[in-house]
Amino acid sequence: MNYADARQVATALEKQGFRATSRSDDADVVILQTCTVRQQSEDKAYNKLRALWGQKKQNPDLTIAVMGCVVGVRGNAALEQEFPYVDVFMEPATDGAPLLAHLLQDDDQAIEAQETAWRHAVQDAFEPQDVILPVHEAGSITAPVAIVYGCSHACTFCIIPQKRGIERSRPIGAIVAEVRSLVAQGVKEVTLLGQIVDRYGYDVADGPDLADLLRQVNDVAGLERVRFLTSHPNYMSDRILEAVRDLPKVMPHIEIPVQAGDDDVLRNMKRGYTQAEFIRLTERIRAIVPDAAINGDVIVGFPGETDAQFEETVAVLQAVRHSKVHLARYSPRPGTVSERRMDDDVPDAVKRARFQRLEALQRQIQLEDNQAFIGRNTSVLVEERYKGRWRGRNPQNKLVFFDDDRDLKGTVVDVKIVHAGPYSMSGVLDLPKTDTATEPVSIPLAVL
């Protein structure tokens, strides 16, 4: 989501004549995109801001802007006081470029223009518009597209509702227009984004749902693949799963966090489901979409989590056998319910031990899951060369490497898997070589 927001600003500045540089020392404008989902991310942003103070002292004409969740939708007076040399603070999930543009104009009406820009920024982000990839992203094969801003669910550990505001769904027309614009620039795969993506349309009376949107995006000519993340177990409907099953461009790849396996911990997290309900959901996903990869998130060491409760999380991972799990050790985020009302009473050493145990378990599950592909063909959307080899992802979002001397970027090819580790697979291209080594090859999507 942060990437999608930053792309909007970069695009707008390039329309005004600016160009990206890889070195902040060479920049006239530095824009820092920030995240607060974990303390480490927030600390990294503050450290970068402090480092930029030295650059600002050497070059007083340098413009520094901060955007994203560190700023938040309510602003951040403390941040402005601590970093007075920052020229503009921009809220997340809005088009902050007008603010920055008026500041860079340096005219007498700048302040009034900034206020006007803010009033229109949120609405502008929802309107149909062409999206131009920044120059430094030209040739991108995949791109994110925000479809739901904010979140109204309010899990007790999560800072996102405070930082990104209430849930707001973009109109289908605006989303499809953005996808068409990206495809016209060579993008082959889009990932539809929302903090709770399967709640798309819930804030609109009698509005469309995610299944309706998937059908519209699936019809965009020239697009090869569609993904969406992150979902919530309570809103993963049969309509959505049937759309994944029936629409050829929608990939069988479901991101659906469990967060914990114990019912009391889940209740304290305010997740809204039980262990048994989550396991039944995964069984329903696999019944409707048999080849689906189920990815998830887990937090270890949530306040009050006992050894026995942690074992319930181990049991869930063993039962569900996720294709991938994003693991995190709990850290309190200031202002959240868990930070205000719950003691962070699980020692750090215990959190680390639990993390390492789940990491080892999941590594073995992923190894076995990937090794099941050995000897089989899988369709791969080729994204780029990496260390001399082509790499891309299959429908289940598994990373695949292979060798070939042709220009295959942006094509979908069949790869026979010959080796698999826990984090990637490698194989051989299942195509006869031709004399046109430099000609791009277009190959239809294979059905697994």
ABEGO torsion letter per residue (X at the ends): XAAAAAAAAAAAAAAAGBBBBABAAABABBBBBBBAABAAAAAAAAAAAAAAAAAAAABAABBBBBBEAAAEAAEBAAAAAABAABABBBBBGBBAAAAAAAAAAGBAAAAAAAAAAAAAAAAAAABBBBBBBBAAABGBABBBBBABBEBAAGBAABAAAAAAEBBBBBBAAAAAAAAAAAAAAGBABBBBBBABAAABGAABBGBBBAAAAAAAAAABBGBABBBBOBBBAAABBAAAAAAAAABAABBBBBBBBAGBABAAAAAAAGAGBBAAAAAAAAAAAAAABAABBBBBBBBBGBBGBBAAAAAAAAAAAAAAGBABBBBBBBBBBBGBAAAAABBBABBAAAAAAAAAAAAAAAAAAAAAAAAAABGBBBBBBBABBBGGBBBBBBAAGBBBBBBBABBABGBBBBBBBABBBAABBBBBBBBBBBABAABBBBBBBBBX
